[in-house]
C-alpha cells in the first residue's frame, strides 16, 4: 500500500448463510460430510445472501470519506469488515495507522460495568495502557459530561449517554483514523455540535470514515462519498454529485420515466447570457418531462445577465418552459446551494401566490416564469442554482422537470458576512456608563451563562 493511503479496500465480499429452520443448521453440520464420505451429492440446507459484494476503494491520509445508503444497503457491514469485527468472505482490507471506531450503540461496553470502568475497557480495546487512560481520564469525563452517572452501570444509561461516553473515548485515543457509523443521530443538539467541532479539528490531520443517512451532514464534512445500494457501490466520487444521485436515484439509473422521453438535458451558455438546455443523456436532472424547462436567465439591473452578485442586489430569474399537457397549477421554483451542495435558500411561485388560484396553461404551450428577489448577504464564493417545474400545491405536487445546477454564480466579498449568511442588526446599544442600580436591574434580566 502506498505511503499516502490510509485505507485500501479490494474486492471485499461478505456472505451470510440463512437457515429456514433451526434444525437445518444441525443438518448442514452433520449430513453433508456423511454424504461426501458415502460418495453421494451433498445437500445444502441454507441460502446464501451477499451483504457486501465486490467493494473496492481507497482513502488517502487526511481525507474524509462519507458513506451513504438506505437501511440494509451494507453500510454497517462494510464498516465492521474495515475495523476487523467481521471477517470477509473474500477480498482484503489494508489499514495504515491506529483506528478508532464508533459503530453500533454500546459496542465495546459491558452493560454491568460502570461508565468509568468501561472507559478503561474501551480504551484498552484501542491499544491504550492504563497509564495512558489515567493521564486523560479527566478530559474524557469532561467531554462526556454525564455527571454522577459515570459511576453507575452502563445498562442504566440512555442511548444518548452511551454515545456521549463512547465518543469521548475515541476522541482521546490519539487515533489516525476515525470510523463513525450514524451514532450521532441519537445525540442531543449540544453534544452533536461538540462532536462536529472535534471532527472538524481532527480532519485537519486525520482520516475519517463517516456514515450517515443525513446527506447534509455528509456534504458538510466530506469532499468524497460512496453510495451503497444492495451491498454494492452504486456511485463513488465528489460528495455533492453522489448525494444528488442518492436523493434522486430514478434520475440516474434509467428507471425514471424521463429516460425514455425526449427532453432537454445538457446545459449550454448562449452569447446573450441565457442558459439553454439541449437533448442529452439525462445527467443532472429528473422528472417525467411532460412539461420541461428550455432556458434559464439570471439577470440584474436592465435585464443584464450577471455572473457575480452583491449583497442586497435585486436580481431576477427567468425560466422558459414548454408543456405537452394541460397544467392546472404550474409551479416554477429555484434552490440555491453552496459549493458543498448544502441547500441555502429557495422560493417558488406557489409560495408567492399564497393560496390564490393559478392560471392554467394549455397543452403545447410555451410560457415564461419570472421570480424577482433580493439577494441575501452570502459568504464570498461560488454557488449553484437549481430550477424546477412542477404541478400541484406546495404540499402535494408532481415533479415534471428538475435541473441540478442549472447555472453557477459567484457572490462578491462582503464585510457583513461572518458565516454562510449575515444577520442584519435592528438595534445596537452600548451601555458604557451604568449606575449600580441600573447594573443590578440588567443583571436580574439577563440569563447566566
Helices and strands as residue ranges (DSSP letters): E 5-18, H 22-37, E 47-60, E 64-68, H 75-83, E 90-95, E 99-102, H 115-125, H 130-144, G 147-151, G 154-156, H 159-170, E 177-181, G 183-186, H 189-202, E 207-211, H 215-221, E 224-229, E 232-238, H 239-247, G 249-251, G 257-260, E 266-269, E 275-278, E 285-286, E 291-299, G 301-303, E 308-309, E 314-323, E 330-338, E 343-348, H 349-353, E 365-374, E 381-392, E 397-411, H 436-445
